[in-house]
Amino acid sequence: MSSSKSFEAESTSAHRAKAQHQDKANTQERCASLVKELMSRYQWALISVELLAARVCERFTALNGKIPLSKIAIQEYTLVLYEACRQEDELSRKERAYTELYRYIYHVAKKKRPEVGEDLAQQAILLVHEQFESCREPGAFLQFALFKLRQAETQWLRLEAKAALSDVEMPLSQIQTREQTISPQAITLENEQVKVLLQALARLSDERKRDAIVLKYFMGLSDEEIAKQLHLTANHVRVLRNRGIQQLKQDANLKRYFLDLE
């Protein structure tokens, strides 16, 4: 009886070991496949597929699969990218690292702002280079770079908003939303009204109130999109816009102009 139990225990142990070995082999295969796909997609070349796959597999196993493989792979390559950008011994490697970083940022920027994706990516790379030391966590280097991309986008949106505010000769066709034919007299009047409104917006005390109004009504962004650009919550954006509108209602020049029209 004892011999039978011993045999069963050995059999179970052997079966468990075989299953673990198979799981390890499957994980290694998945890691290699995923890493190869990511490195091909983003043209990463600062480390070999084999070495990166080994690092990803080791970390995935240590974490008991609690974090997705793709996330671990990007985090591991982020460390490689950070070190390559930071070091000064191999300038060609540093240049390669910044080229890869630019490509990654541009891939994101082009999806969101195809018309200015290249300009935003270039500005973001400049910000990364200038503020590199402010990245405290090497593993968050890509997130740091994407944050600089959002800052570059915010700067661009603000420039666009300021251009809208200063361009008082803006053609009515850019802001006309009604699908109807209007008279030359109506065009002149509405252009004048827009001019007065833009001047009132420029007088708002808080730039964020102005941004919340201009980005909503002149650029057509949703509150969620505006929130991302201004690094606020959507609710805060709505509060700022409502306060800005209330302030516009109290603008003496604006009130005087529209009273004169009555």
Secondary structure, 3 states (H helix, E strand, C coil): CHHHHHHHHHHHHHHHHHHHHHHHHHHHHHHHHHHHHHHHHHCCCCCCHHHHHHHHHHHHHHCCCCCCHHHHHHHHHHHHHHHHHHCCCCHHHHHHHHHHHHHHHHHHHHHHCCCCHHHHHHHHHHHHHHCHHHCCCHHHHHHHHHHHHHHHHHHHHHHHHHHHHHCCCCCHHHCCCCCCCCCHHHHHHHHHHHHHHHHHHHCCCCHHHHHHHHHHHCCCCCHHHHHHHHCCCHHHHHHHHHHHHHHHHCCHHHHHHHHHHC
